[in-house]
C-alpha cells in the first residue's frame, strides 16, 4: 500500500490478548472486531475507531488524523487542527481569545 512499507508499527492479534485489553475481542467468534487505535510516542491513545464487519475503514481519514496529531505534537499544542483540516490548510491557535470565536477564524 505504501512504497517502502508503512513507517509505523502495526500489529496483528491472533490470540485476542490486545483485543481484550482494548475491548474489541469478540469471545463468541474468537476474533477481534475491526479496531483502529492511534497511539502517540508516549503510549497515549489519541484516537480510536471501532467498526463492525459490514462497514470498512477509510485509510485517507486515518492518514489525515496521523498528520494532524503529528502537527499538533510538533508545535507542542500551539497549533490545533479543526474539523476537515488537511495538510496545508490553516490551523487554529488555541487560547482564551479563540473561545466562542472559532467561527470567525475558521472558514473551511
N, CA, C and O atoms as a DFTB+ gen file, in Angstrom:
432 C
 N C O
     1  1       0.809      -1.201       0.000
     2  2       0.000       0.000       0.000
     3  2       0.853       1.266       0.000
     4  3       0.484       2.262      -0.622
     5  1       1.986       1.234       0.690
     6  2       2.867       2.395       0.753
     7  2       4.234       1.962       0.268
     8  3       4.795       0.986       0.766
     9  1       4.777       2.693      -0.714
    10  2       6.090       2.339      -1.245
    11  2       7.114       2.347      -0.115
    12  3       7.215       3.324       0.627
    13  1       7.864       1.271       0.016
    14  2       8.853       1.163       1.076
    15  2       8.282       0.687       2.399
    16  3       9.016       0.567       3.380
    17  1       6.994       0.416       2.442
    18  2       6.370      -0.074       3.669
    19  2       5.769       1.041       4.499
    20  3       5.958       2.223       4.211
    21  1       5.055       0.656       5.514
    22  2       4.400       1.616       6.407
    23  2       5.413       2.047       7.459
    24  3       6.024       1.193       8.101
    25  1       5.609       3.351       7.654
    26  2       6.665       3.839       8.544
    27  2       6.305       3.869      10.032
    28  3       6.886       4.640      10.796
    29  1       5.356       3.038      10.439
    30  2       4.988       2.982      11.844
    31  2       4.519       1.568      12.136
    32  3       4.128       0.842      11.222
    33  1       4.554       1.167      13.412
    34  2       4.203      -0.213      13.740
    35  2       2.707      -0.504      13.606
    36  3       1.854       0.309      13.962
    37  1       2.430      -1.682      13.084
    38  2       1.065      -2.210      13.050
    39  2       1.151      -3.601      13.659
    40  3       2.177      -4.270      13.534
    41  1       0.099      -4.036      14.307
    42  2       0.140      -5.340      14.967
    43  2      -1.016      -6.221      14.535
    44  3      -2.052      -5.740      14.076
    45  1      -0.820      -7.498      14.690
    46  2      -1.867      -8.489      14.494
    47  2      -2.069      -9.171      15.843
    48  3      -1.130      -9.276      16.632
    49  1      -3.269      -9.626      16.107
    50  2      -3.593     -10.140      17.438
    51  2      -4.341     -11.458      17.338
    52  3      -5.514     -11.547      17.701
    53  1      -3.661     -12.474      16.847
    54  2      -4.284     -13.782      16.661
    55  2      -4.892     -14.386      17.918
    56  3      -5.908     -15.075      17.836
    57  1      -4.300     -14.147      19.066
    58  2      -4.810     -14.740      20.307
    59  2      -5.819     -13.898      21.049
    60  3      -6.395     -14.357      22.035
    61  1      -6.049     -12.674      20.600
    62  2      -7.045     -11.816      21.229
    63  2      -6.592     -11.106      22.487
    64  3      -7.408     -10.490      23.171
    65  1      -5.299     -11.177      22.812
    66  2      -4.832     -10.520      24.040
    67  2      -4.962      -9.004      23.963
    68  3      -5.467      -8.372      24.890
    69  1      -4.501      -8.418      22.848
    70  2      -4.620      -6.966      22.700
    71  2      -6.086      -6.558      22.548
    72  3      -6.515      -5.547      23.105
    73  1      -6.847      -7.346      21.795
    74  2      -8.263      -7.045      21.615
    75  2      -9.021      -7.027      22.928
    76  3      -9.904      -6.193      23.133
    77  1      -8.680      -7.937      23.807
    78  2      -9.312      -7.970      25.126
    79  2      -8.942      -6.711      25.901
    80  3      -9.799      -6.088      26.529
    81  1      -7.668      -6.338      25.855
    82  2      -7.194      -5.152      26.554
    83  2      -7.900      -3.889      26.057
    84  3      -8.239      -3.012      26.851
    85  1      -8.121      -3.798      24.733
    86  2      -8.739      -2.615      24.148
    87  2     -10.258      -2.748      23.986
    88  3     -10.902      -1.835      23.469
    89  1     -10.828      -3.854      24.413
    90  2     -12.279      -4.017      24.396
    91  2     -12.883      -4.333      23.046
    92  3     -14.057      -4.043      22.818
    93  1     -12.102      -4.928      22.131
    94  2     -12.630      -5.234      20.802
    95  2     -12.621      -6.737      20.486
    96  3     -12.932      -7.133      19.362
    97  1     -12.272      -7.561      21.458
    98  2     -12.227      -9.002      21.212
    99  2     -13.615      -9.604      21.420
   100  3     -14.229      -9.423      22.471
   101  1     -14.097     -10.315      20.417
   102  2     -15.393     -10.991      20.472
   103  2     -15.140     -12.448      20.849
   104  3     -14.738     -13.253      20.009
   105  1     -15.375     -12.779      22.108
   106  2     -15.097     -14.130      22.598
   107  2     -15.931     -15.188      21.887
   108  3     -15.458     -16.306      21.682
   109  1     -17.157     -14.856      21.510
   110  2     -18.036     -15.822      20.852
   111  2     -17.455     -16.298      19.524
   112  3     -17.431     -17.496      19.241
   113  1     -16.990     -15.356      18.719
   114  2     -16.438     -15.734      17.413
   115  2     -14.940     -15.979      17.466
   116  3     -14.378     -16.544      16.527
   117  1     -14.279     -15.564      18.547
   118  2     -12.845     -15.779      18.680
   119  2     -12.000     -14.854      17.813
   120  3     -10.857     -15.178      17.490
   121  1     -12.557     -13.702      17.434
   122  2     -11.807     -12.731      16.624
   123  2     -12.029     -11.326      17.175
   124  3     -12.965     -11.071      17.932
   125  1     -11.142     -10.430      16.773
   126  2     -11.297      -9.027      17.146
   127  2     -12.250      -8.331      16.186
   128  3     -12.247      -8.606      14.986
   129  1     -13.056      -7.440      16.715
   130  2     -13.854      -6.539      15.889
   131  2     -12.861      -5.546      15.296
   132  3     -11.846      -5.239      15.923
   133  1     -13.137      -5.044      14.109
   134  2     -12.204      -4.110      13.484
   135  2     -11.997      -2.898      14.373
   136  3     -12.942      -2.190      14.723
   137  1     -10.757      -2.678      14.725
   138  2     -10.438      -1.535      15.557
   139  2      -9.181      -0.847      15.058
   140  3      -8.251      -1.488      14.570
   141  1      -9.175       0.472      15.191
   142  2      -8.005       1.261      14.822
   143  2      -7.705       2.177      15.982
   144  3      -8.576       2.917      16.437
   145  1      -6.481       2.131      16.462
   146  2      -6.065       2.947      17.590
   147  2      -4.821       3.723      17.189
   148  3      -3.832       3.129      16.757
   149  1      -4.859       5.038      17.326
   150  2      -3.678       5.858      17.079
   151  2      -3.067       6.154      18.445
   152  3      -3.666       6.826      19.285
   153  1      -1.862       5.634      18.641
   154  2      -1.191       5.734      19.931
   155  2       0.067       6.566      19.740
   156  3       0.892       6.265      18.877
   157  1       0.213       7.606      20.541
   158  2       1.349       8.510      20.366
   159  2       2.625       7.911      20.973
   160  3       2.569       6.868      21.624
   161  1       3.770       8.564      20.762
   162  2       5.036       8.035      21.288
   163  2       5.078       7.909      22.804
   164  3       5.935       7.208      23.343
   165  1       4.154       8.585      23.502
   166  2       4.079       8.474      24.959
   167  2       3.113       7.371      25.397
   168  3       2.784       7.259      26.578
   169  1       2.659       6.556      24.435
   170  2       1.739       5.438      24.677
   171  2       0.337       5.890      25.076
   172  3      -0.379       5.151      25.752
   173  1      -0.060       7.085      24.668
   174  2      -1.394       7.602      24.952
   175  2      -2.261       7.419      23.705
   176  3      -1.869       7.819      22.609
   177  1      -3.434       6.818      23.875
   178  2      -4.366       6.674      22.751
   179  2      -4.911       8.055      22.419
   180  3      -5.553       8.691      23.254
   181  1      -4.654       8.517      21.199
   182  2      -5.141       9.813      20.751
   183  2      -6.445       9.685      19.968
   184  3      -7.262      10.606      19.966
   185  1      -6.643       8.548      19.305
   186  2      -7.870       8.338      18.532
   187  2      -8.141       6.849      18.442
   188  3      -7.225       6.028      18.488
   189  1      -9.417       6.515      18.312
   190  2      -9.781       5.121      18.087
   191  2     -11.062       5.072      17.273
   192  3     -11.896       5.976      17.316
   193  1     -11.185       3.990      16.538
   194  2     -12.372       3.786      15.712
   195  2     -12.687       2.291      15.751
   196  3     -11.812       1.463      15.500
   197  1     -13.922       1.954      16.061
   198  2     -14.369       0.566      16.118
   199  2     -15.488       0.405      15.095
   200  3     -16.476       1.138      15.128
   201  1     -15.334      -0.549      14.194
   202  2     -16.337      -0.794      13.162
   203  2     -16.741      -2.257      13.143
   204  3     -15.903      -3.144      13.307
   205  1     -18.013      -2.503      12.945
   206  2     -18.466      -3.882      12.771
   207  2     -18.155      -4.308      11.338
   208  3     -17.973      -3.453      10.471
   209  1     -18.090      -5.615      11.074
   210  2     -17.638      -6.102       9.765
   211  2     -18.324      -5.538       8.524
   212  3     -17.659      -5.435       7.493
   213  1     -19.605      -5.164       8.545
   214  2     -20.212      -4.698       7.300
   215  2     -19.691      -3.360       6.771
   216  3     -19.936      -3.013       5.616
   217  1     -18.969      -2.605       7.614
   218  2     -18.517      -1.284       7.184
   219  2     -16.988      -1.234       7.217
   220  3     -16.369      -1.564       8.229
   221  1     -16.395      -0.822       6.111
   222  2     -14.934      -0.750       6.018
   223  2     -14.392       0.566       6.530
   224  3     -15.128       1.521       6.774
   225  1     -13.088       0.583       6.684
   226  2     -12.396       1.773       7.175
   227  2     -11.992       2.675       6.020
   228  3     -12.010       2.261       4.861
   229  1     -11.630       3.906       6.343
   230  2     -11.193       4.875       5.345
   231  2      -9.737       5.229       5.631
   232  3      -9.461       6.001       6.549
   233  1      -8.807       4.679       4.862
   234  2      -7.388       4.896       5.100
   235  2      -7.013       6.360       4.942
   236  3      -6.105       6.839       5.621
   237  1      -7.699       7.083       4.052
   238  2      -7.392       8.504       3.882
   239  2      -7.672       9.287       5.159
   240  3      -6.918      10.196       5.506
   241  1      -8.742       8.946       5.855
   242  2      -9.055       9.613       7.124
   243  2      -8.021       9.243       8.180
   244  3      -7.627      10.090       8.981
   245  1      -7.584       8.005       8.190
   246  2      -6.554       7.593       9.145
   247  2      -5.271       8.373       8.906
   248  3      -4.661       8.867       9.854
   249  1      -4.857       8.489       7.658
   250  2      -3.638       9.239       7.328
   251  2      -3.788      10.705       7.715
   252  3      -2.860      11.302       8.261
   253  1      -4.948      11.284       7.437
   254  2      -5.195      12.687       7.792
   255  2      -5.079      12.888       9.299
   256  3      -4.487      13.866       9.755
   257  1      -5.643      11.966      10.065
   258  2      -5.576      12.091      11.513
   259  2      -4.138      11.951      12.022
   260  3      -3.722      12.694      12.911
   261  1      -3.385      11.013      11.470
   262  2      -1.986      10.860      11.868
   263  2      -1.234      12.164      11.591
   264  3      -0.478      12.635      12.441
   265  1      -1.437      12.747      10.412
   266  2      -0.774      14.000      10.063
   267  2      -1.177      15.124      11.020
   268  3      -0.337      15.929      11.421
   269  1      -2.442      15.179      11.381
   270  2      -2.918      16.210      12.298
   271  2      -2.290      16.045      13.681
   272  3      -1.811      17.018      14.265
   273  1      -2.289      14.823      14.206
   274  2      -1.681      14.591      15.518
   275  2      -0.188      14.881      15.487
   276  3       0.353      15.396      16.465
   277  1       0.487      14.566      14.396
   278  2       1.902      14.869      14.279
   279  2       2.139      16.374      14.316
   280  3       3.063      16.837      14.986
   281  1       1.317      17.144      13.606
   282  2       1.465      18.593      13.588
   283  2       1.243      19.180      14.976
   284  3       2.011      20.031      15.426
   285  1       0.202      18.731      15.645
   286  2      -0.088      19.229      16.991
   287  2       1.084      18.913      17.921
   288  3       1.475      19.746      18.738
   289  1       1.631      17.727      17.797
   290  2       2.768      17.338      18.642
   291  2       4.005      18.171      18.314
   292  3       4.705      18.628      19.217
   293  1       4.274      18.369      17.018
   294  2       5.445      19.152      16.594
   295  2       5.373      20.595      17.089
   296  3       6.402      21.207      17.372
   297  1       4.168      21.135      17.194
   298  2       4.003      22.522      17.643
   299  2       3.733      22.606      19.146
   300  3       3.424      23.679      19.665
   301  1       3.850      21.491      19.831
   302  2       3.598      21.425      21.281
   303  2       2.227      21.983      21.643
   304  3       2.055      22.592      22.699
   305  1       1.250      21.769      20.757
   306  2      -0.117      22.196      21.021
   307  2      -0.376      23.665      20.740
   308  3      -1.465      24.164      21.023
   309  1       0.614      24.370      20.185
   310  2       0.404      25.790      19.865
   311  2      -0.449      25.960      18.614
   312  3      -0.984      27.038      18.354
   313  1      -0.568      24.883      17.843
   314  2      -1.466      24.853      16.691
   315  2      -2.338      23.617      16.825
   316  3      -1.856      22.553      17.214
   317  1      -3.615      23.751      16.505
   318  2      -4.520      22.605      16.518
   319  2      -5.230      22.531      15.175
   320  3      -5.327      23.523      14.451
   321  1      -5.719      21.357      14.858
   322  2      -6.312      21.093      13.547
   323  2      -7.829      20.990      13.677
   324  3      -8.336      20.048      14.286
   325  1      -8.550      21.943      13.114
   326  2     -10.011      21.927      13.214
   327  2     -10.629      20.862      12.304
   328  3      -9.923      20.158      11.582
   329  1     -11.939      20.761      12.353
   330  2     -12.682      19.804      11.538
   331  2     -12.301      19.943      10.075
   332  3     -12.150      21.052       9.563
   333  1     -12.148      18.825       9.418
   334  2     -11.842      18.734       7.993
   335  2     -10.480      19.318       7.618
   336  3     -10.217      19.555       6.439
   337  1      -9.605      19.554       8.611
   338  2      -8.266      20.045       8.330
   339  2      -7.497      19.018       7.507
   340  3      -7.621      17.813       7.730
   341  1      -6.713      19.496       6.566
   342  2      -5.764      18.665       5.826
   343  2      -4.455      19.437       5.741
   344  3      -4.454      20.661       5.876
   345  1      -3.332      18.740       5.518
   346  2      -2.043      19.435       5.436
   347  2      -2.095      20.590       4.438
   348  3      -2.611      20.456       3.328
   349  1      -1.548      21.720       4.860
   350  2      -1.539      22.907       4.026
   351  2      -2.669      23.874       4.344
   352  3      -2.593      25.053       3.998
   353  1      -3.725      23.382       5.006
   354  2      -4.825      24.264       5.390
   355  2      -4.463      24.972       6.694
   356  3      -3.605      24.501       7.440
   357  1      -5.115      26.098       6.969
   358  2      -4.823      26.834       8.205
   359  2      -5.138      26.008       9.447
   360  3      -6.043      25.173       9.451
   361  1      -4.378      26.261      10.484
   362  2      -4.632      25.659      11.790
   363  2      -5.197      26.749      12.700
   364  3      -5.315      27.908      12.302
   365  1      -5.536      26.364      13.905
   366  2      -6.025      27.325      14.895
   367  2      -4.991      27.448      16.007
   368  3      -4.263      26.500      16.301
   369  1      -4.936      28.615      16.615
   370  2      -4.052      28.861      17.757
   371  2      -4.941      28.879      18.999
   372  3      -5.652      29.856      19.233
   373  1      -4.907      27.799      19.804
   374  2      -5.815      27.729      20.951
   375  2      -5.464      28.765      22.015
   376  3      -4.304      29.136      22.191
   377  1      -6.490      29.215      22.712
   378  2      -6.298      30.163      23.800
   379  2      -7.610      30.837      24.137
   380  3      -8.608      30.643      23.444
   381  1      -7.616      31.624      25.193
   382  2      -8.850      32.283      25.634
   383  2      -9.491      33.160      24.562
   384  3     -10.714      33.286      24.513
   385  1      -8.668      33.769      23.699
   386  2      -9.206      34.638      22.653
   387  2     -10.008      33.871      21.605
   388  3     -10.823      34.463      20.896
   389  1      -9.787      32.564      21.502
   390  2     -10.465      31.757      20.491
   391  2     -11.819      31.230      20.983
   392  3     -12.694      30.906      20.180
   393  1     -11.980      31.148      22.294
   394  2     -13.195      30.570      22.871
   395  2     -14.428      31.339      22.390
   396  3     -14.525      32.554      22.557
   397  1     -15.350      30.617      21.799
   398  2     -16.587      31.196      21.305
   399  2     -16.442      31.978      20.003
   400  3     -17.411      32.564      19.522
   401  1     -15.237      31.991      19.429
   402  2     -14.998      32.766      18.214
   403  2     -14.396      31.934      17.081
   404  3     -13.925      32.486      16.087
   405  1     -14.413      30.626      17.229
   406  2     -13.825      29.769      16.192
   407  2     -14.443      30.079      14.840
   408  3     -13.737      30.099      13.832
   409  1     -15.733      30.320      14.798
   410  2     -16.424      30.576      13.540
   411  2     -15.888      31.821      12.841
   412  3     -15.988      31.923      11.619
   413  1     -15.313      32.784      13.596
   414  2     -14.756      33.988      12.982
   415  2     -13.396      33.723      12.340
   416  3     -13.008      34.380      11.374
   417  1     -12.680      32.742      12.903
   418  2     -11.321      32.445      12.451
   419  2     -11.294      31.336      11.411
   420  3     -10.582      31.430      10.411
   421  1     -12.067      30.292      11.648
   422  2     -12.029      29.089      10.808
   423  2     -13.129      29.162       9.769
   424  3     -14.313      29.153      10.106
   425  1     -12.741      29.233       8.509
   426  2     -13.697      29.279       7.404
   427  2     -13.300      28.215       6.396
   428  3     -12.598      28.510       5.428
   429  1     -13.744      26.969       6.612
   430  2     -13.326      25.880       5.701
   431  2     -13.812      26.083       4.279
   432  3     -13.540      25.255       3.410
